[in-house]
């Protein structure tokens, strides 16, 4: 009976072992029209910060071990991949927006 309780508690802990990665939304139409050059540059800095936070969250720790025990690390790997992809998409969109919003002034 004790072994069953221990197994149930272990499974409950493993179920909570997926790391929480920051999610970067895609650039919206409203943002595209509202952002000026300065705002785009600020958002690019924020996007780089999100990428750094994803890297920091992805470091090896106790949750990595528990996640590996529970699902061979698939949950954490998928969550990190998804967060990284969203952050990259937003950064690419912002870089494209920067080329149109931050055109050099014609003298």
Buried (B, 14 or more C-beta within 10 A) or exposed (E): EEEEEEEEEEEEEBEEBBBEBBEBEEBEEEBBEEBEEEBBBEBBEBBEEBBEBBEEBBEEEEBBEBBBBBBEBEBBBEBBEEBBEBBBBBBEBBEEBBEEBEEEEEE
